[in-house]
């Protein structure tokens, strides 16, 4: 997968956003939304790893 800096920074921003939402939902004890946020954080984390690893 070829990456450019826009894709990397967009993915970093999405990871940060999902992490913030995950912390917020856990603190409010809203477990379904916390689980959804965790799944999306993991998915974007994997995408970020794939964008930045060396071929």
Secondary structure as the mmCIF struct_conf table of DSSP 4:
data_model
#
loop_
_struct_conf.conf_type_id
_struct_conf.id
_struct_conf.beg_label_comp_id
_struct_conf.beg_label_asym_id
_struct_conf.beg_label_seq_id
_struct_conf.end_label_comp_id
_struct_conf.end_label_asym_id
_struct_conf.end_label_seq_id
HELX_RH_AL_P HELX_RH_AL_P1 UNK A 5 UNK A 27
TURN_TY1_P TURN_TY1_P1 UNK A 28 UNK A 29
HELX_RH_AL_P HELX_RH_AL_P2 UNK A 31 UNK A 52
BEND BEND1 UNK A 53 UNK A 53
#
